Amino acid sequence: MSRTLQHFVDQLVALPRPPANARRELSLDTQALFSALLTNEFQAQYGAAGFAQADAVMRQFNEGVLLCRQDQLAAALAELQRGDEQLAALPAALTPYTSLFQLSGWGNYYYKAGEGERAVALLCQGLQLSIELEQQGHHALIYRRIEQLQNIATIYGKQQQYEAAIGLLTSTATFIHAGQATGLFVADWDAARLRQVQALQETTLFNVCRQLAELNTLMLASPTGLPDDYFHCHAGRQLLAGLEVSTYDRTLLYNWLYVKASFYAEGPDAFFANVLTFLADTVAAPRYGVFQANLLAQAASHIRQQATAQREDLLSTVGAVAERARLRAGGRAARMAA
């Protein structure tokens, strides 16, 4: 086994590094598109003046969120309270939409303050309110609703409720790619509405799978009390079986899941060979470094369990390559969305 592991690491080090301009990113700025859709839908119902009034309050709550991200909770509390006062002064017609940002702002605050259950309750209120607004014509909010599911999963992960986090993210990804909605807190999920803007659908799927990969990497690197095959049994196998390979992104996501599953279906040797093939794709977009790092974390988990004198040297090399891939992808901790 030690010879097999050394061969894997030697081949890993010998892989050519991707060129600096190796990018196959979406040409469309999906975040700008999302923001434009939200704004256009709002203005269509309440006019430019109504949007300006509500936007000022939403920005106030966002100030609180930004301070939460900087762990300045006292200052964040003051900003959120100021937002509550401004919200109370808005015309009644503008209140429901703006309340979405109030709920997520306070949810962010309680998450940072260590009150995870209270934060989740507020975000779930936002999910229900979003349904009502979507039925009134604010269709783009369905993408924001998925962001709130990701936020809840982030809270679960921080509380080390890994089963809940993995389950929620898996159910979310399944809804995005297959339209099947179970375990998502509320019953009303419209798959046809999600598919209306394919670029946003695909970006949302990528972001959820990225969060799954980051969470699994964390689980592989630290003791959780869960078996090593937990991700495979409760997430990877299900997603692999149902994911339709219809876009470039989905092809790479499928390949990532296939490589992870090959460890259990074919054994470590096949897995190591497949990892090398996945990492050898030098034209993959840099953001896929997160998935490369996850595969290397799975390899490192296996290496740690082997009784070989070279174990620490092997782990050091694998870790260095994984860190390089993560940084190339712009590695960052998962965080709450506003």
Disulfide bonds with the S-S distance in Angstrom:
none
